[in-house]
Amino acid sequence: VMKIGWKSLSRIVLGIGATLCLGCARPDIVEPHTVSIVDVVQRGDSDVFSLSPEQYQALDEDLPIGVFDSGIGGLTVLNAIVTIDRFNNVTHEPGPDGHPDFEDESFVYLGDQANMPYGNYPAEDKITFLKELILKDTVFLLGDRYWTSRSSQVPRRDKPPVKAVVIACNTATSYGLEDIHDAMGRWNIPVYTVGVVAAGADGAVESLLDAEAPGAVAVMATVGTCKSDGYVREITRSSSGAKIDPPEIIQQGCLGLASAVEGNPEYIVSPDSEVSATYRGPAVGHTSAPIDPSLIPQYGFEEAGLLGDAEDPETWRLNSIENYIRYHTATLVEGYRRSGSEEPITTVILGCTHFPLYEDAIEQSFERLRGIRTTDGAAPYESLIAEEVVFIDPAQLTAVDLYEALAGRELLNDDETAGFTTIDEFYISVPNAACPGVAMRPDGLSFTYAYKYGRSPGDVDKEYVKRVPMSRENLGETVMEMIRTTMPAVWDRLVSFSSHSPRCAELSPEARIHGGPTE
């Protein structure tokens, strides 16, 4: 399996190419006009969502870079940024120099965990509310306000502003990038903003240019990202810039996969946990993610990752990340087969920041499907999946875009900059128990599904969440172990923040994140 390199391609927006969308949601329902958070921030009406545009009129290269996602998946993008070496740090010319390109930079990360997954809001006809959440994330990064813990009674206002914003979320990029650009203009804040979708699309087109024969592009993303057609537009735009015909595009809205990675009990539970009655993942009869009993051989589910009667598919609920991957890859390929298309899938975009963590498992699932044989010896998928598939992780290409933009604006920090001692900062959202009418799960770290997706835009006076420093209490052992083992560069920065940042001064020793194994 190849992993794509990087090239800069011109960006021209054109129409939509041929697309097959699998697992996507129903059409939008227009929501009524509501109070705009952009207007509220511009007028200075809110203490919760407020900015000081004057501090942005002369951007300082010492400022950190802001990164946000709907959860912890965006840490994969941050990891790519802090580890990439594609440029000479002195000349800024392409070519590695043995030093991470962003080694002298600091970062402020926000994971909007309490409101995740963002990919479900479009399916629940809450696109306007999703856009509001995305703008609130942006205001947090640009502003100075945060809470020291979920039990804090008074917020603090000493968080630094940022010199750039990275939208480390495919759904947020698809639905919110243009809104953020417009808001920055109205707020008179000249902060560069980059998302992950255009970079991923450019990577896919580059893979097509490098291929010996044309092929189809598969997009594995959240239901919301697929519904937005963001990747379809960007691949079409990038294809035009490269002077090639747009490829056939197959989209698979991977309901529940990101939530399973995050450990959401509505999609996955630990073996010793009480089974919840609110399972929302793929199932027989599910309206948007049905398990088809006739495709059991194609799914190839692991029995250990299933709950229910093994002999009765109607009782099944997926309970492992591996089985979610097998379900969605099989559904994607079978849907493509039924469409009658014949171009082999040569490129797969991992269009959710959680998915690169399981790239090997996704690759193996495609390989297994390619090798499936029916009882009569037929190979239904062999011609539809290329022997060598290129997997695109948009994070690397996003890091390249970010570096080029900051270098062009002379905003990259310099290791000779005096007094550069800033520590990275890591925040996560938790439900605000003091918000009127709030409905939380027993752990106090997440909303109920009905409350989360039942809210409406325009109630800007309501502070649904508190954005607090990441800690052992709000991350949990499983997530910390995942970060430590798969993203050690991010883990080291997280430990430093928890141990030394004044933002964490009120955390108890037990709540702080320590180095080494998550003992």
N, C-alpha and C positions, 0 to 999 in steps of 0.2 A: 504494500500500500504506500502510495506517495503522499507527502504532505507538501502543500503548495508553498512556493516562495513568495516574492513580492515584486510588484512593478506598479508604477503609477500610470493609471489610464485616465484619459479625459472623461469628463462627466457631462453627458448630454441627455436630457430627459425626453423620452419618446413614448409611444403608446405601449400597450400590453401585448406580449407575445402569446403563443399557444401555451395554455396552462391547464394542468389537471390538479385540482385541489381535493385532498382526501382528509377527512376528519376536521373540516372547517365548519364554522357555525353559520347560523341563519343570517339573513341580511340585517343591516342596521335599522334600528328604530330611532327616529330623530327625537332627541330629548329637548324639552322646552328650554327657552332662554333663561339663564340664571345669572346671578351676580358673578362677575368675572374676577378671579383672583389676580389677574394681570392688572385690572383697574384698581383693586384694593391696594395692591403693592405700590402702584404708581401714585395713588393719592395719599399713601401713608396712613390709611384708615385703621390698620390692624397692628397691634403690638406683637402678635404671634407671627405674622407673615409680613415682615418689614425689612427694608434694605436701606443702605446709605450709598446712593450712586456716586456721591462725591469721592468716596475712597477708591473708586475704580477709574478715575479720570487719568491717573498716571500709574499704570500697572507696574508692579515691582517684580523683578525676576526671582526674588527670594520667596514669593508667595507659593503656597502648595498648589498642586493640581487636584481638582475635585473629581471624584468618580462615584457614580451611583448605579444601583441595580435594585430590582424588586426583592432581593434576598442576598444570600451568600454566593450565588452563582457568579456574580460579577467579579468576585475575587480572582476568577480565572483570567479575566481581562487585566486586572491589576497585576497579576503574576506575570503575564506576558509583557506588560509595560516595564516592570522593574527588572526583568531578566534579559530583555532583548538587546542584541549587539549587532546592529546593521549599519551603523554610521561611525565615522571618526569623530570623537567628541570635541576635537579642537577645530577641525576644518568644517565639520558637519557634512562632509561629502560621503556618499554611499561607500560602504566597505567596513567590515568589523575592525576594531582596534584592540580587542581583548578586554574592554571595559564596558559594562552595561551602559546603554545610551542615556539612561535616566538616573545614573548613580548619584548625582548631586541634587536630585529633586526630592521633595517630600510630597505626601499625598494625604487627602482627606477622603475617606471612603464612607458611603452610606448604603446600608442594606435595608430597604423598606420591608422588613420581614413581616410585620404585623398585617400589611396590606397585600402580601403576595398570595397566590400568583397573579401577576398582572395579566397573563394570557387568558384568564377566565372572564375578565370584565366585558370584553366585546360580546362574548357568548351570552352574557346576562343583560345585554343591551345597556351597558353602563360606560360607553365610550367617553362621553363628556366628563364623567366622574374620573375615569382613568386619566384623561388629559389633565384634570385638576391635580391628581396625585403627582403626576410627573412634574408639573410646575412647582408644586410644594417641595419636591425633592430638590429642584434647582434652587429655590429660594433658600433652603437650608444650607446648601453648599456655599452660596454667595453671601449668606448672612453670618451672624455671630451667635445665634441663640441655640441652646441645647439644654438637656436635663442631665444631671449627674447620675440619676438612677430612676427606676420607675416609681419609687416611693418618695422622691424629692417633692417638696412642696413649692419650691420657687425655682424657675429656670435661671441659668447663667448666660452671660452675654460676652464671652471672651474667646469664642472660637475664631480662628483666622479666616479671612476671605480667601478666594482662590483665583488663580490667573487663567484657568481653563477648566472646562467641564467635559468629562467623558461619560456618555450614556452607555454604560456597560450592560445594556439590556436590549435585546432585539425588539421586544414588544414596545418598550418605551421609545426606542428610536423610531419605529414605524409609525407610532401614533403621536409622538410628542416633539420630534426634532424641529419641525417647522414652527410649532408653537413657541418653542424655546427661543428660536432665532427672532421671531416677531416680538416676544416679550423683552428680550435683551435690547432690541431697538427702542421700544417704548420706554424702557427703564433707563435708557442711555448708559448701558453697561457694555463696554466693548470686550467681552470675554469670549474667546474662541470655544465653540462647542462642536464635538465630534461624536457620531454614533457608530454602531458596529455594522449596520446593514449594508451601506455602500461599500465598505471595505470587504465584506464577505462576498458581495456580488462581483466586485472586481477580481477577487481571487478565483471565483468560479469561471469567469470569462478567460482569465489567464490560463487556467487549466485546459480549457477548450482550445485555446490557441496553441498550446504545447502538445495537444493530442494528435496522434496520427490520423484519426478519423473522428468525425463529429459524434456527439452523444447527447444524452439527456442529462439534465441537472435535477437532482432530488433535493428538496429543502425539508429538513426535519426541524420543526420549531414548535412553539406553543400554538394553541388554537387561535389565539388573538393575533399573533404575528402572521399566520397564514391568512387569516380573514382580511388583514389589512392590504394584502398583495404587495407589501413593501419590497420583498425580494423580487417579485415579478417585475415591478417597475425598475428597480435598480439593475437587474440583470439585463433588461431590455436596453436601458440607458448605456450601460457599459458595453454591451454588444455593438451598439451603434458607434460608440467611440472607437472601438477596435475594428470597425468596418467588417463585421461578420453578421450573419443572420441570427436573430435570437434563437436560443436552443429551446427544445421542449422542456417544460418545467413541471415537475410533479411535487406538490406540497402535501406534507403529512402533518396535520395538527396533532401533536403528541400529548393528548389529554392525560394528565396525571404524572407524567414522567418527571418533570421538574419538581412537582410537589413530593413525589416519592423520594427524590434525592434530598429534599429538605426535611424529610421525615414527617410530613403532614399526615396525621392519623386518619384523615378522610380518604387517604389513598394507600397508606401502608402502616402497619403496626408491628411492634416487636413481638416475637413469638410468645412471650410470657404476658403480653398485655391483654386486657379484656377486649374482645372484638367489638368495634363500634358498629352501630346500626346505620351510620351515615356514610357508608362507602359510596364514593362518587366516581370511581375508576371504571375502566372498560368492563362490560358485563353483557351476558346474553340479554338482548332486548334494549340495551342502552340506545338512546336516540341518536347520539353522535359518535359513540365509540363502542359499537356492538361487537361482542365476541361471536363469531360464526362457527358453530359446532362442526360444520363440514370442513373447516380449515385447521382442525386440531393438529394434523401432521405438519402443516406449514408453521404454525405457531411454535411447536416444539417446547411447550412450557415445561419448566422444571417443577416437579411435584412439590419440592420443598418450598417453592415460592408461590403456592396456591393455597387459599383457604376455601373450605367447602368440601362437599362430597366429591372425591376424585372421579367417581363414576357418573356424576350428574353435572354437566357443564353449566346448567342454569343456576347452580349454587356457587359457582366459582367467583372469587374475587382475587385479583392479582395482589401479591404481597411480597414482591421482590423487584428491585430495579432491573435485574436481568429479564424477568418476565414482561415488564413494561416495554423494554427494548425489543424483545422478540415479538410482542404483539404489534408494535407500531411498524417495525421493519416489514413484517409479513403483510400487514394491512396495506402498506405503501406499495409493495411489489405486486401483490395480488390485484389491487385496484388498477395499477398500471397495466397489468396483463389484460384485464377485462376491458380496458379502454381501446385495445386494438393497436396501440402504438408499437413500433418495432425498434426504435432507436435504443441502443443499450444505455443504461445508466452508467455514466463514466465519472460523475462528480456528485458528491453529497455534501451539502452545506450543513454544518452543525449549528443551526440557527437559534440556539438557546445557550446562554452562557453556562448552564449546568452540563450540557451534553459532552463537551470535550473531556470532562472528567471520566467519561465512560466510552471514549472513542474506540478503545480496543474491543469492548463488548459489542459495540455497534458494527464495527468492521467484521467481527466474527459472525454476527447474525446475518449480514449480507452474504458472506462466504458460504454459510450453511444453506441459505436459501438457493444460492446458485447451484449447489450440488444436490439439491433434492431430486429424487427420482420417484415416480409414481409406480404402482404395482405392475404396470405394463412396460416399465422402463423409460417412459417419457421424462424429459427434463423441462418442466414448464417455465422455469425462470432463467435457465442457463444463457439464453440469447438476450435476455433483458437486463442482465447485470454484467458489466464488463469484467474481464478477467482481472484487470488492474483498475481499482476505483480510487480516485483522489478525494480525500476528506479535507474539507476547508474549515479551519478554525478562524473566524473573523478577528479574533483577539490580536494575533500577530500583525495583521494588516492595519488594524486600528492603531496599534502602537506606532507603526511607521507613519501613518497620517498625522498623528499627534506630534511626533518629533519634527517632521517637516514643517508643520504649522508654527510650532513654537520657535524653531530655528529661524524661520522666515520673519517672525515678528521680534526677533532678538529677545526672547523671553526665557530662553534656557538658562538655568542657573550655571554658575561657573564655580569650579572647585577652589578658585582663588577669592571668591566672594567672602568678605570678612564677616565673621560672626554667624556663619550658617550652622545652626545647631538644632533646627526644628525637627521634632519627632513626628512621624506619621500619625494620623488619627483615624480611628475606626469606630463608626457609630452604627447602631441598629435601632429600628423602631419597635416599640412595644405598645400595647393598648394603654390608653390613658384612662385609668379606672375612675377618674373624676369627671369624665365627659358624660353629660346627661344622656341616659338611655343606652349606655354601652352594654353590649352582650359579649362576654368573654368565655373562653374555654376555662376549665378548672385550673390549668397551669398559669393563667394570667398573662401568657405570652402571645396569645393569638385570639382573634375574634371568632365567633361562631360564623358558619358559612352564610346563614340567612342575614345576619347583621352586616357582615363584610360587603356582600354584594347587594344589599338592600338599601344602602345609603345613596343619597342623591347629591349632585353638585350644587354649589351656591351657598352652603352653610359655612361660610369662611370663618365665622366666629367660633366654630367648634374645632377644638384641637383633639382630633381622634386618637392621635398617638403621641408618645414622647420619644424623641430621638436621643438615645443614651449611649454612653460608651459600651462597646462590646465587652462582655465579661463571661466568666464561667457560668453565671446564672442564666444569661439569655442566649448563649450559644449551645451549651450542652456538650457532653463528652464526645458523642459521635461526630458532631460537626468539627469540633476542635481537632480530633484525631485525623479527620479527613484533610483539614487544612495543613496540619503538621506533616503528614506523609506525602501529600500530593503537591503542595505549594510551600516548600520550606522557606523560600525567600519572603513570602507574605507572612508566614508564621513568625519568623524572626522579628519582623516589623511590628506585628500585632503584640508580641510579648514585650517589646520595648515600649510600646504605647501604654500597655496595661501596667507596666512596672514603673515607668518614669514620667509619664505625662501628667501635668497638673490637672488635666481634665478628669483624671481617674483618682484624684486625691481622696475622694470620699468613698471609694470602694473598699470593702473590707478585705483583709488578706486572703480570705477564703474565696472571694469573688474575682480576685485578680488572676490573670492568665500568666502562668509561669512557663519558663523554657523547658526544653527536653520533653520526655513522654508526658502525656496528659494524666499524670498520676493523681 
